[in-house]
Amino acid sequence: MGAVLSTFNSVLNSAATIFSIDVFKRHFGKNCSDRKLVKVGKLTSLILAIFAILVAPMVANAPDGLYQLLQQLNGIFFIPIASIMLAGFFLKNISAMGAKVALFVGLTFYILTTFIFKVDIHFVHIWGIEFVLNLIVMFAVSYFYPPTQEMQQDNIVFVEMKTWKYTKPMAIMLCVVTVAIYILLGNAS
């Protein structure tokens, strides 16, 4: 019980600190005192604690279990952020505005289809639809609001990459172990 309360307290303090310094101070109170930031942090902690208390019965009574609920909640941020990261790595013509709009659309789409309207599709399939939707939104918004300038990276350093001599044997072993686990656990029922 102590570990659970300690973790909960740590999350509350971290969230309050992030909100106080990174959101409130940056956007609303650039010149506010430390005393004011502490008050904002305490208020943030109070609001989050009340929210956690209100949500706890829903989590405890999750119809498919806690693990399934946590996986569903993972999709709220995981897919929009993953799609933006992958687009940022591999596509040059995606703008910051496109990424921001896609993040909002992805969050809204997933919450609506999974928790509000409860579409009769498994949430993992909704992840796939959301991923494609995010890419379409990023392309569309970036077409109308193109990137203002192409980013140039300075001081590029090349690192010589050497192949690990055990790569192939370990890859084969990993595949064999994975197949063995599937066979053993598949026959367990």
Buried (B, 14 or more C-beta within 10 A) or exposed (E): EEEEEEEEEEEBBEBBBEBBEEEBBEEEEEEBEEEBBEEBBEBBBEEBBEEEEEEEEEEEEEEEEEEEBEBBBEBBEBBBBBBBEBBEEEEEEBBBBBBBBBBEBBBEBBEEBBEEEEEEEEBEEBBEBBBEBBBEBBBEBBEEBEBEEEEEEEEEEEEEEEEEEEEEEEEEEEEEEEEEEEEEEEEEE
